[in-house]
Amino acid sequence: MADNGDDESQYRIKGGDYVVLKRGEIFKAVQIQPKKKVIFEKQWFFLDNAVGHLYSTTFEIGSGGVLQLRKLRDAESSTDAKEAGTDNRNIVDDGKSQKLTRDDIEMLKEQGLKGQEIIQQLIDNSSTFRDKTGFSQDKYIKKKKKKYENTVTILKPSCRILAMMYQGREPGKIRHLRYDTLAQMLTLANIHAGSKVLVFDTCAGLVLGAVMERMGGYGSVIQMYPRGEPVRAGVESFGFPAHFRDTLHGFPICHVNALLAGTLDTTAKDPSADSKQSNTAAEGKQNQPEAERQGSPEEQSMETSSCTDGSHEQEKDEQEKRKEARAQEKKVKQEEKRKKLAAAAALLEGRNADGLVIASQYQPCPVLMGLLKFLSPSRPFVVYSQHKEPLIECYTKLKEHGGTVGVRLTDTWLRHYQVLPNRTHPLPLMSGGGGYLLSGTTVATDRSKPAGSQQAEEPAPKRLKVTDTEG
């Protein structure tokens, strides 16, 4: 029974959870925090009352931004007024069919009428509603619901929902990656629990989060990042449990060449800017005049008088303590960073990764050719690009270099359908393109040839270089 309770709890909204708000086709990812005002689609409300309810529950926004559980109605009260006419041939859209004005609607809102009641008033005051066909009446009601119903649905984050959220709000952040293309990437790369996967992702962390979700917290994910710190904004929106973080590792792609050459030293202290800063400070001190280093007689006398004051000494001690604390904190962070780098390097040194996924704004060819060396034979790889030209270069390079089979360059076609009684048809609007995918499988090279001939046939290795295609 306890297990059933635990299984059910994962479907209920809890405080601190990351959730996705939905209204119509608009999504927004937020974290549930007590008494925190959330603004969504020009409305503000609090999510405190949502805690304890099941995901995918729809709430109405009451006065004061309080969420109230939406009551289910039998066939919706607004549909009771339906008396379908014969056709729409005598209906003229002249803007005079609605008797209620904008001021009247605002007055109804001030009186406390909810969305469904306002829609009913609009139907009663429409001179053409009863003459419309049943299909037209349904379309009219659906249109008014989007405009006047103050409802919000709370969903559990998933790679599909988050991909739809980014696609609708900020498609450029994910390089216009569509959710069906993302699903194909996970399939082509054979992402599963217990595997070791390399991910090079500059799509706000969406692809990285999708890989971690598919692996379920089992295995190892090594995120290759170009510079600075790895971007994981999309991973945060998934709201993974704490143990998922143990499977995630980061490795800067600028150290790949050193790791392949065996010159990467992860045991020594990171050649940081501390030595540079100390050298710069020493040089600056040497360049100072002796009078400035020692100070003028007036400054020396002021220092002597300040030392006699106990408050200044106490303040100086506190400053020294804060300085030591910051230095210690910085040292701890550097040690943690060094340990994480060493752990990621240890995973890569075996060159036995089970898959490679690349989706970034950078030129993919040098990245792909460099990271393929870390895959075991008979392992899949997939590269996403919004444009096909960079992938054509990758395709040509793979054919010249060898070591891969089944290399394919594909694009996907997606169209939504409206499925309703007697009116199932494809939607008139559809996505213009979902990007392109290059996929294939690694194979072991032929080692039966003499070493000299093999080295002569193989092209000279090139250093891994990341190039920004957008300039």
N, C-alpha and C positions, 0 to 999 in steps of 0.2 A: 504493500500500500504506500510505503514511503517513496518507492521509486515512481509510482504513478503521480504522486504529488510533485516530485521533482520534475518529471516530464511535463506536467501541466504548467508549472511555474515559468518555463521558458516561453510559453505562449502568452503570458500575462505581462502587462506593462509595469515596470518597477522604477522607482526613483533612481536617477542617475543613468538610465538607459538612453542610448542614442536611438531616435525614432525618425521616421519620415512622415511629414504631414502631406496630405493629398486633398486637393479640391479640383475636381474635373481632371484636366491633364497637367496640372501644375503640382510640382513636388518641392519640398524643402526639408533638409536634414537638420535636426536640432537635438539638443540634449535636455532631458527632463531634469529641471532643477527647481527646488521649492521657491515659490513666490517670484519666479522670474517671468517677466513680461515677454511674450513672443509675438512678433509682428509677421503676419502672413497674409498676402493678398490684401493689403491696405486695412487689415483688421488686427487688433491686438487682443490677446487673451492669455490666460494662465493654464498650465498643463497639470496642475496639482490634482484635479478631480479625475484625471485619466488613469492615475496609478491604481492598479488592482484589476482593471478591465482587460479583456482579451484584445490582442492585436486585431487590426482590421475593423475595429469598432468605429462607428460614425457618431460624432457629437455635434450638438447645436451650441452655438456661442450665445450665451445669455447676457443679461445686463451686467456690467462690471467685469466683463471678460471671463466669466465663469463658464466652464464647459458643463453641459447637461446632456445626459444620455438621450439620444434621439429615439423617440417612440415610434414603433412600427405601425403603419396605418394599413388598413385593408384596402388594397388597390388604389391607395392615395385618394384623399377626399376630393382633390381637384378633378379627378377623372369622373366623378359622379355626374358632372354637368354635361358629359359627352352626349351629343345627339348628332352623329355623323351625317353630314349632308351628302348630296350626290357627287358633286365635283367642285372644283375651284374656278370654273370658267367665269362666273359672275362676280368674283371678288376682285376689287380694285384696291391696290396698295397706294392709297392717297394720303395716309397718315391721319385720317379722320375717323377711323373705326374704333379707336379707343377713347372713351369718354373721360377717363381719369387723366389728369394732368400731372406733371412732375411735382407740383406743390401738393397735390392730393396724396401722392404716394409717400412723400416725405412726412406728411401729417399722419398717415397710417403707421409709419415707422415710429413716430414719436408717441403714438398711442399704445405702443408695445406689441403690435401685431407681428407675428413671425412670418417667415418666408412663405410657408404654405398658405397662410391666410391671405397674404398680399396677392399671391398668384390666383387664389380663388376670386378675389375682388377684381383682378384684371380680366378674368374670364367672364364674370358676370357683367362687366361694363364694356365688353367687346361686342360690337354689332355684327361681326363677321365670323366669330368663333364657331357658332352652331351650323353655319353653312359650309364649313370646311370638311374635307374628308377625314376619316379617322387617322390616317397617316399624318396629315397636316396638323391635326389637333395634338397628336403626340409630339410632333416636332416643336410646336408652339410652347407646350408645357415644359419640354426639356430645355428650351432656350431660356424661358423665364426662371427655371430652377437655378440655372447657372448664375443668373444675375441677382436674384433676391434671396435665395436660401443661404443662411449663415451657418453652414455646416463644414466640418473638417473631419477627415478620416485619418487615423493614426496607424501606420503600417510598420512592420518589422523590416529593418534594412536588409537588402540582398543586392547582389551584383546587378541583377536585372533592373531593380527599382532605382538604384543609384545611377546606373547608366542612363536610364530614362530621365532622371532628374537633371544630370549634367547636359544631356542632349537638348532638353527643353530650355534650360536657363543659361548655361555657359558651355556650348559645344566646343569652343576653341580650347578649353582647358584639357579636354580629353582627346584632342586632335580629331574631333568629329567621329569618334568611335561609336558605332551603333551596338545595341545590346545583342543582336543576333550575330554580329561579327565577333564580339567578345566571347560568346558561347562557342563559336567555331574555333577560336584560338585555344580555349581550354580543352576542347576535344582533340584538336590536332596535336597539341603538346602532351596529350595523355596525362593530364594532371590528376593525381590520385593520392590518397593518404599513404604516408610512409616513403614518399619519393623525395629526391633532392633536386630542386629546381632553381635555375638561375633566371632572374627577372631584371631586365633593364627597362624601366618604366618612367616616363616623364609625362604621364597622363593623370597628374594629380594623385597618383597612388591607386587609381581605380583598378588597373590590371593587377597590381600587387595584391590588393584586397580580395579580388576575385580568385586569384590563385590560392591565397590562404583560406578562403571560405571553402573552396573545393577540397583542400587537403584536410580540413577539419581539425587542425591542431596537431597533426601527426606528420613527422618528416622534417625537412629543412628547406627554408626559402632564403636564398642569398640575393639580396637586392644590390645590384650594381648601380652606382650613382655617379654622375659626372664631376661635380665639384661641390664644395661646401658640405652642407648636411643633406641627407636624403629627404625627399619630399614624401610625406605620408599623410597628407590631409584626407585623402579618400579612405585610407585605412581606418582613420579615427571614426569616420561616419558609420563603419560597419558595427562598431561596438563589440569587438571580439572579447571573449574572456581573457583573463590575465595569462593563462598558460599558452595562449596563442602567441604571445610575445616571445616566449622561449624558443620558438621555431624560426623566428625572423632574425636574420643577420644582414649586416651591411658591409660592403666592400667598395672603396673608391676605385673607379675604373682607371684612374691615372697610375695605380700601382700594379696593373695587370702585367705590364712588360717586365717589371722587376720580379714579379712572382714567377713568370714563365722562365726567366733567366736564372732564377734561384738566388737572386741578390737581395731579396726583400728581407730585412732584419726586423722581426716583430718582437724580439726579446729585449733589444736595447731601447733606450729612451727615445721617444719620437723626436727627431731633429726639429724642434719647435722654434717658435719665434723668441723663446726666452733667451737663448744664446745670442741671437741677433740683437735683441733689445739690450742685453748686458754689454755686448761689444759696442753698440752705438752709444750707450750711456757712458762707458769708459772713455771712448774717443772724445765725446763732448766734454767730459770732465778734464781730459788732458788739454783740450784746446782752450779751456777757460784760462784767463790770466790768474796768476797766483793771488793777486789782491782780491779778485772776485771769489776764489775758492775759500780764502780765509775769512773774507768779510771785512768791512770797514770797521774802524774803532767804535763808531756810533752803534753799528749793528751788534758788535761784540758786547758792548755795554748793555744794549737792550736785551740780548740773550741772557746776560748775567742777571739782570733785574727780573726777567720773566722766570728764570729758574727759581728765584726766591719765592715766587708766588706759588702756593700749593695747588690752586685751581688749574693753573696752566700745566703743571706737571701731571695732574690727574687727566686732563684733556689729552695731553701728549701720550700718556700711557694707553688711554682708550683708543686713540688713533693707531698706535702700534699694534694693539690687540686686533682691531678690525683689519688692519693690513695683513697681519699673520693669518687671520681666519680666511681672508680672501685668497691668500697664497696657498693655504692648505686645501681650500675647496677647489681651486684650480688644479692643484696637483692630483687630487682625488679624481677629478673629471678626466684629466689626461691619462691617468692609470686605467680608468674604466674604458676609455676610448682605445687604449693600446690593447687591453685584454679582448675587447670585441673585435678589433682588427686581427689579432692573432687567431681567435676562434674561427673567423670567416676564412682567413688564409689557410688554416688547417683543413677546412672542408674543401677548399678549392685545390689544394696541393695533390689530392688523390686523383684529380681529373676523371672523376667517375660520376659526374652529375647525370641525372635521369631526364632532364629536359631543359630547354632554353626558350624563353619568351621575350621578344623585343618589341616595344611599342614606344617610340620616342620621336622627338622633333629633330634629332640629329641624323646625319647621314648614316644609314644602317650598315653599309657594306663593310667599313673597317671594324665596326663593333661586332658584327656577325662573324667575320673571319677570325677575330681575336678570341671571342668567347667560345667558338666551336671547339677549341682545343681542350676545353674543360669537360666535354661530354664523353661519356663512354660510347663504344660502338653500338650500333642499333638503337640509338636514342633519337627522339623527335625534336625538331626545332620549328618555330614559327615566328615570322616577322610581320608586323603590321605597319602599313604606311597609308597615309591619306591619298598619296599619288603613286602611280605605277612606275614612273621612271626610275626612282631609287631602287625599287625591287628588281627591275630589269637588269640593273647593274649588278645586284647581288646574284641574280640567276646566272648571268654570264660568268661571274667570278667563280661561283661554285662549280660550274661545268669545267672551267679551265683548271681549277685546283684539284678537283676530285675529292674523294673521301665522303661523298654523299650520294644518295640514291633517292628516287621518287620525288625529285624537286618539282614543285608545282607553284604556279602563280595564278591566283584565282581572285574573283570579286563576287560579292553576294548581291542578290536582288530581293527586296522585301516589299510586300504590299499588304496592307490591312484590308480586311473584308468586314462589312456590316452583315451580321447574321441575325435576322429577325424574320418572323413569319411573313411570307409572301413578299419580302423585300430584301433578299440577300443579294448583295452586289459588292464589287470592289469599291473602296473609297476613291473619290476623284483625285485626292491629293496623296502623294507618296514621297518617300525619301529619294533624293536624287542620286545618292550613292553612299555605300557603307565602307568605302576604303578598299584596300587590296591586301591580300595575305600571301606570303611566300612561306611554304612549308616543305619539309623534307626529313630524311632520316640519315644519320651518320653511319658509316661503315668503317671497318678496320682496313687500313691500307695494306697493300701487298708487300709482305716482308720477305718473300722468297728471293727477291733480287739482291745482288750484291750491294753492300752499303754504298760503294762508290757510284754505281750506276743510279741507285735510287736518289742519292744526293744531287747527282747531275741533272736528273729529270725534274726534281722538285724545284719550284721557283724559290728565289731567295725570300726569307720571311721578312715581312714588313711590320714596322712598329704600329701598334694600335693607336689610332688618332680619331678623336671625336670632332666632327665638323657639323656646325649648325647650318641646316639647309635654308633656314629663313633669313640668314645673314644678320 
